[in-house]
Amino acid sequence: MHTLPSLDDTLQRRWGDPWLLGAEPLPIWPVIDEISQKLEIQRSNPCSTPLPSPMTAILVVEIDSVRCLAATLAGLQRGLTVALTNPRWGQREWQQVDASLQSDRTQSLCPGWAIYAADIPSTETPELLIATGGTGGQIKFARHTWNTLMASIQGFQAHFQVDVVNAYCVLPLYHVSGLMQALRTLVTNGQLILQPYTELKQGKMLPLPSDAPGFLSLVPTQLQELLNQGDTYLPWLRQFQAILLGGAPPWPALLSQSRTLSLPLAPTYGMTETASQVATLHPAEFLAGQTGSGRPLSHATLHVLDDHHQPQPPNQTGRIAITTPSLFKGYLGGPTPDSRLPTPDFLTDDVGYLDDQGYLHLLGRHSTTLITGGEKVQPEELESLLLSADLVQAVCVVGVPDARWGQAVCALVVPQAQVSLAQLADWLMPQVVAYKRPKYWIALEALPQTLQGKVNRRAALALAMMLFTRT
């Protein structure tokens, strides 16, 4: 693969190209130009800036994808660090963000736009700050540079053996999963189709380029919602070179259904800190029955480490460590006591193993591991098992304090109709060793969720504790 160009070269080369598509071409170039000029006016007139000069960073709070992307590119082009934020955050999240970025969202830098000044230390080169966390913990900003993002794109090109990347994006561009789709298409001379997921779910599929349909990225719940509508989306989904599936662990029933329907699924593994995926299963391998998250991309090396940070042999479980040039430069403000430090081997919170052929298999998270009677239990393993049997609509396994066992395994479930807790316990008994079986079962009408629609484990544990206290 050729060395990817700088941002300035990219914008100069592609300026005016109708690369951004919706129901019709989206006019991003005049928007970038307008924001860029307004930002330059602010920088040349420090008295108008609501924070001490010189202005070195901006906060982008745009929910519209075109405006969000335009503000990001314009800010970086002007040499400013850009912080991407979720416009749907609540008051608690914004208190964290405003404190860490020293931002004032009462005065926009560009009238009519949700772009604000931020007062953070200047860096040698402008950075892109991408939010991570906030699902019950502290929001952190992963610090990326143009080079770390380009390393990720080169790895993607090599893995799928493509020079030009086309993509159909229904994910927010303030998330790394949406942003990287936009950047891949921009720098590789591809096209990006932008559409809100709500429109896609209503059956409003946009036409794809006939010569190179490219890539679609979905989270598992989105794919399941589309498949629940019968055959409506099947011909459209089958057109893609690959349907990248990430953001959360897919359940076995979804993978089985997708394989039966001959969908070109590409389960992926990656994170904000690595500028998206570092391992991906090829669709041909998925359709042939291969499991897991695929082999590492060419720009990444994965290791599995034991509790003493020593490498594990194939098929042995441990924490995943990643070495890659797409690794972030650290968190804004430096490490916090509960953060993962950026090192040459980035130690993640994920637990899994590499098999004999180098395929990655994820089992859960180190931070959610339960210790019961001295034995380790991965809640995600039990959750996946119960979901695969189609006995529950949703499940969350937590560990409640226990005087004898240290932690007792507790399963909070939303059972399928006419399924009792006793039936669940009976079905699970021959499936797993005794210490993994829940000692407590709690039936609920719904599980607590985060703003992103994922199960909120902290809230689920608090609910379990509250119910035990009442009894």
C-alpha positions in Angstrom: 0.0 0.0 0.0 1.1 3.5 -0.8 1.9 6.0 2.0 -1.3 7.9 2.7 -1.3 11.7 2.3 -1.5 14.4 4.8 -4.8 16.1 5.7 -3.8 19.2 3.7 -2.9 17.1 0.6 -6.1 15.1 0.9 -8.3 18.1 1.1 -6.6 19.8 -1.8 -6.8 16.6 -3.9 -10.4 15.9 -3.2 -11.8 19.4 -2.9 -15.0 19.6 -4.8 -15.4 15.9 -5.4 -19.0 14.6 -4.7 -17.6 11.9 -2.4 -20.2 12.3 0.3 -23.6 10.9 -0.7 -27.0 10.7 0.8 -30.2 10.6 -1.2 -28.2 13.1 -3.3 -24.6 14.5 -3.0 -24.1 16.3 0.3 -22.4 19.7 0.1 -19.6 19.3 2.6 -17.0 21.4 0.8 -18.7 24.8 1.3 -19.4 23.9 4.9 -15.8 23.1 5.6 -14.8 26.4 3.9 -17.3 28.4 6.0 -16.3 26.9 9.3 -12.6 27.2 8.5 -13.0 31.0 7.7 -14.9 31.6 10.9 -12.3 29.7 13.0 -9.5 31.8 11.4 -11.4 35.0 12.3 -11.6 33.8 15.9 -7.9 33.0 16.0 -6.9 36.4 14.6 -9.2 38.2 17.0 -8.4 36.8 20.5 -10.7 39.3 22.2 -13.7 37.5 20.7 -12.7 34.1 22.0 -14.4 33.1 25.2 -11.3 31.5 26.6 -7.7 32.8 27.0 -5.7 33.1 23.8 -4.2 31.6 21.9 -7.0 29.3 21.0 -5.6 25.8 20.5 -8.6 23.5 20.6 -12.3 23.3 19.8 -15.2 21.3 21.0 -17.6 19.9 18.4 -21.1 19.1 19.5 -22.8 18.7 16.2 -25.3 15.9 15.9 -25.7 16.2 12.1 -23.1 14.0 10.4 -22.1 16.4 7.7 -21.7 19.3 10.1 -19.8 17.1 12.5 -17.4 15.9 9.9 -17.0 19.4 8.3 -16.2 20.9 11.7 -13.6 18.2 12.4 -11.8 18.6 9.2 -11.9 22.4 9.3 -10.5 22.4 12.8 -7.6 20.1 12.0 -6.9 22.0 8.8 -6.5 25.2 10.9 -4.0 23.4 13.2 -6.5 23.1 16.1 -7.0 20.1 18.3 -10.6 18.8 17.9 -12.6 17.1 20.6 -15.6 15.1 19.4 -18.5 14.8 21.8 -21.9 13.1 21.9 -24.6 15.7 21.7 -27.0 13.4 23.5 -25.0 13.3 26.7 -26.8 14.2 29.8 -25.9 16.8 32.5 -23.7 14.3 34.4 -21.6 13.6 31.3 -21.3 17.2 30.3 -20.1 18.2 33.8 -17.2 15.8 33.3 -16.4 17.0 29.8 -16.6 20.7 30.5 -14.3 20.2 33.5 -11.7 18.2 31.6 -11.8 20.5 28.5 -12.3 23.8 30.3 -15.0 24.5 27.8 -17.7 27.2 27.8 -20.7 26.0 25.7 -22.6 29.3 26.2 -20.8 31.1 23.4 -20.3 29.5 20.0 -17.1 30.2 18.0 -19.2 30.1 14.8 -22.7 31.5 15.1 -25.3 28.9 14.2 -22.9 26.0 14.9 -22.3 23.9 18.0 -18.6 24.6 18.0 -16.9 25.9 21.2 -13.5 26.8 22.4 -11.6 24.5 24.7 -8.7 25.4 27.0 -6.3 22.5 27.0 -2.5 22.3 26.7 -1.2 22.8 23.2 0.6 19.9 21.4 3.3 19.7 18.8 0.7 18.6 16.2 -3.1 19.0 16.3 -4.8 16.0 17.8 -8.2 14.4 17.5 -9.8 13.7 20.9 -12.3 10.9 20.7 -14.5 10.2 23.8 -14.6 6.8 25.3 -16.3 5.5 28.4 -19.3 7.1 30.0 -21.3 3.9 30.3 -21.4 4.1 34.0 -17.8 5.4 34.5 -15.6 8.3 33.8 -15.6 9.8 30.3 -12.1 9.9 28.9 -10.7 11.4 25.6 -8.3 9.2 23.6 -5.7 11.4 21.9 -5.1 10.5 18.3 -3.1 12.1 15.6 -3.4 12.0 11.8 -0.6 9.4 11.7 -2.4 7.0 14.2 -5.6 7.3 12.2 -3.7 6.7 8.9 -2.0 3.6 10.3 -5.4 2.1 11.0 -6.6 2.9 7.4 -3.5 1.3 5.9 -4.1 -1.8 8.0 -7.7 -1.9 6.8 -6.7 -1.6 3.1 -4.1 -4.4 3.5 -6.5 -6.8 5.3 -9.2 -6.5 2.7 -6.8 -6.0 -0.2 -8.5 -2.8 -1.4 -7.0 0.5 -2.6 -10.2 2.4 -2.7 -12.6 2.1 0.3 -16.4 2.8 -0.2 -18.6 2.7 2.8 -22.3 3.0 3.9 -22.3 4.7 7.3 -25.3 4.7 9.7 -23.2 5.2 12.8 -22.5 8.5 14.5 -19.4 10.3 13.2 -18.4 11.4 16.7 -17.7 7.8 17.5 -14.6 6.1 16.2 -16.7 3.5 14.4 -18.4 6.2 12.3 -15.4 8.6 12.0 -13.0 6.0 10.6 -15.5 5.1 7.8 -15.5 8.7 6.7 -11.7 9.0 6.8 -11.1 5.7 5.0 -13.3 6.8 2.1 -11.8 10.4 2.1 -8.1 9.5 1.9 -8.5 6.5 -0.5 -10.6 8.3 -3.1 -13.7 6.4 -2.1 -17.3 7.4 -1.6 -19.2 7.6 1.7 -23.0 7.1 1.9 -24.3 8.8 5.0 -27.7 7.9 6.4 -29.3 8.0 9.9 -29.9 4.5 11.1 -33.5 5.4 11.9 -34.1 6.0 8.2 -32.5 2.7 7.2 -34.7 0.9 9.8 -37.7 2.3 8.1 -36.8 0.5 4.9 -35.2 3.5 3.1 -32.1 1.8 1.7 -30.0 4.1 -0.5 -28.6 2.7 -3.8 -25.0 1.4 -3.7 -22.3 1.9 -6.4 -22.7 -1.1 -8.7 -19.0 -1.4 -9.3 -17.8 -1.3 -5.7 -20.5 -1.6 -3.0 -17.9 -1.5 -0.2 -18.5 -1.9 3.5 -21.3 -1.5 5.9 -20.7 -1.2 9.7 -23.4 -2.2 12.2 -23.6 -3.1 15.9 -25.3 -6.4 16.7 -28.6 -4.9 17.9 -28.9 -3.0 14.6 -28.3 -6.1 12.5 -30.8 -8.1 14.6 -33.4 -5.4 14.1 -33.0 -5.5 10.3 -33.2 -9.3 10.2 -36.3 -9.2 12.4 -38.1 -7.6 9.4 -38.1 -10.7 7.4 -36.5 -10.7 3.9 -36.8 -6.9 3.5 -33.1 -6.2 3.8 -31.5 -9.5 2.6 -30.9 -8.6 -1.1 -29.5 -5.3 0.0 -27.3 -6.6 2.7 -25.8 -9.3 0.4 -24.5 -6.7 -2.0 -21.8 -5.5 0.4 -18.2 -6.7 0.2 -18.3 -7.0 4.0 -20.7 -6.2 6.9 -18.4 -5.2 9.7 -19.9 -6.2 13.0 -18.5 -4.7 16.2 -19.2 -2.4 19.1 -20.5 -5.3 21.3 -20.2 -9.1 21.4 -22.6 -10.7 18.9 -24.7 -13.5 20.3 -24.5 -17.0 18.8 -28.0 -17.1 17.5 -27.4 -13.9 15.5 -24.2 -15.3 13.9 -25.9 -18.6 13.1 -28.9 -16.8 11.5 -26.5 -14.6 9.5 -24.5 -17.5 8.2 -27.7 -19.4 7.2 -28.8 -16.3 5.3 -25.5 -16.1 3.5 -24.7 -12.6 4.8 -21.0 -11.4 4.3 -20.4 -10.8 8.0 -17.0 -9.7 9.2 -17.0 -9.8 13.0 -14.4 -7.3 14.2 -12.4 -6.4 17.3 -11.1 -3.0 18.1 -11.6 0.1 20.2 -11.3 3.8 20.4 -7.8 3.6 21.7 -6.6 1.7 18.6 -8.5 3.9 16.0 -11.0 1.0 15.4 -10.4 -2.6 14.4 -7.2 -4.5 15.0 -8.7 -8.0 14.1 -11.4 -8.9 11.7 -12.8 -12.2 10.3 -13.1 -12.3 6.5 -16.7 -12.9 5.2 -15.5 -16.0 3.3 -14.1 -17.4 6.5 -17.3 -16.5 8.4 -19.5 -18.2 5.9 -17.3 -21.3 5.9 -18.0 -21.7 9.6 -14.9 -20.1 11.2 -15.7 -18.5 14.6 -14.1 -15.7 16.5 -13.0 -12.2 15.6 -10.5 -13.2 12.9 -6.8 -12.7 12.6 -5.0 -9.4 13.4 -4.8 -6.8 10.7 -1.3 -6.2 9.3 -0.6 -3.1 11.4 -1.4 -4.8 14.7 0.2 -7.5 16.8 -1.9 -9.2 19.5 -0.6 -11.1 22.6 -2.5 -13.0 25.3 -1.0 -12.4 28.7 -1.5 -14.3 32.0 -2.0 -12.6 35.4 1.8 -11.9 35.6 1.8 -10.3 32.1 3.6 -13.3 30.6 2.6 -14.5 27.1 0.2 -17.4 26.9 0.5 -20.2 24.4 -2.2 -20.8 21.8 -5.6 -21.7 23.2 -4.8 -20.4 26.7 -7.0 -17.7 28.1 -5.6 -14.3 29.2 -5.8 -10.6 28.8 -5.4 -9.2 25.3 -2.4 -6.9 24.7 -2.0 -4.9 21.5 1.0 -3.4 19.7 0.2 -1.1 16.8 1.1 2.3 15.3 -2.6 3.2 15.4 -2.5 3.2 19.2 -3.6 6.5 20.8 -1.1 8.8 22.5 -2.8 8.6 25.9 -5.8 10.0 27.6 -6.3 13.7 27.9 -5.1 14.9 31.3 -2.9 11.8 31.7 -3.8 8.4 33.2 -6.4 8.1 36.0 -6.2 5.4 38.7 -8.6 3.1 36.8 -7.4 3.8 33.2 -5.4 1.6 31.0 -2.0 3.0 30.3 -0.8 3.4 26.7 2.4 1.3 26.5 4.1 -0.5 23.6 1.9 -3.4 24.6 -1.4 -1.8 25.4 -3.0 -4.0 28.0 -6.8 -4.1 27.4 -9.6 -5.1 29.7 -10.6 -7.9 27.3 -10.1 -11.6 28.0 -9.7 -14.2 25.3 -7.3 -16.4 23.5 -5.6 -17.0 20.1 -6.1 -20.4 18.6 -3.4 -22.4 16.7 -4.2 -20.6 13.4 -4.0 -17.1 15.1 -7.7 -16.4 15.2 -8.8 -14.2 18.1 -11.6 -15.5 20.4 -13.0 -13.2 23.0 -14.6 -14.4 26.2 -15.3 -11.3 28.3 -13.7 -8.6 30.3 -11.1 -8.8 33.0 -13.0 -6.2 35.1 -16.2 -8.2 35.0 -14.5 -11.5 36.0 -16.1 -13.1 39.0 -14.1 -15.0 41.7 -16.3 -17.5 43.4 -14.7 -20.0 45.8 -11.4 -19.2 44.2 -12.6 -20.0 40.7 -12.9 -17.5 37.8 -16.1 -17.1 36.0 -16.6 -14.9 32.9 -20.2 -13.5 33.0 -20.2 -13.1 29.2 -19.7 -16.8 28.7 -22.8 -17.6 30.7 -24.8 -14.8 29.0 -23.8 -16.0 25.5 -24.8 -19.6 26.4 -28.2 -18.6 27.8 -28.9 -16.4 24.8 -27.9 -19.2 22.4 -30.7 -21.4 23.7 -33.3 -18.8 23.0 -34.7 -19.2 26.6 -34.1 -15.5 27.5 -34.7 -12.2 25.8 -31.9 -10.6 27.8 -29.5 -11.6 30.5 -26.8 -10.0 32.8 -24.6 -12.1 35.1 -23.1 -10.3 38.1 -21.3 -11.3 41.3 -23.0 -10.5 44.6 -21.0 -10.5 47.9 -21.2 -13.8 49.7 -19.6 -14.7 53.1 -18.8 -18.2 52.0 -17.9 -17.9 48.3 -16.5 -14.3 48.2 -18.8 -13.7 45.3 -21.9 -15.6 44.3 -23.0 -15.9 40.7 -26.3 -14.1 40.1 -28.2 -14.1 36.8 -30.7 -11.3 36.1 -32.8 -12.4 33.1 -35.8 -11.4 31.0 -37.2 -14.9 30.3 -38.9 -15.8 27.1 -42.7 -16.2 27.4 -43.6 -19.3 29.5 -40.0 -20.0 30.5 -39.5 -20.3 34.3 -36.3 -19.7 36.3 -36.4 -23.4 37.3 -36.3 -24.3 33.6 -33.3 -22.1 33.0 -31.4 -23.6 35.9 -32.2 -27.1 34.8 -31.1 -26.4 31.2 -27.8 -24.8 32.3 -26.9 -27.6 34.7 -25.3 -30.0 32.3 -23.8 -27.2 30.2 -21.2 -25.8 32.6 -19.2 -26.8 35.7 -20.9 -26.4 39.0 -19.1 -23.2 40.2 -20.2 -21.4 37.1 -23.9 -22.0 37.7 -25.8 -19.1 39.1 -26.7 -19.5 42.8 -29.3 -16.8 42.4 -31.8 -16.1 39.6 -33.8 -12.9 39.2 -36.6 -12.5 36.7 -37.2 -8.9 35.4 -39.3 -7.3 32.7 -36.3 -5.4 31.4 -32.6 -4.9 32.2 -31.1 -1.5 33.0 -29.4 0.0 30.0 -26.9 2.7 29.2 -27.6 5.6 26.9 -26.0 3.6 24.1 -28.5 0.8 24.6 -26.1 -1.7 26.2 -26.8 -3.5 29.4 -25.6 -1.4 32.4 -23.7 -3.9 34.5 -23.2 -1.5 37.4 -26.9 -0.7 37.5 -27.8 -4.4 37.3 -25.5 -5.2 40.2 -27.0 -2.4 42.2 -30.5 -3.7 41.4 -29.5 -7.2 42.5 -28.1 -5.9 45.7 -31.2 -3.8 46.4 -33.5 -6.9 45.8 -31.4 -9.0 48.2 -31.5 -6.3 50.9 -35.3 -6.2 50.7 -35.5 -9.9 51.1 
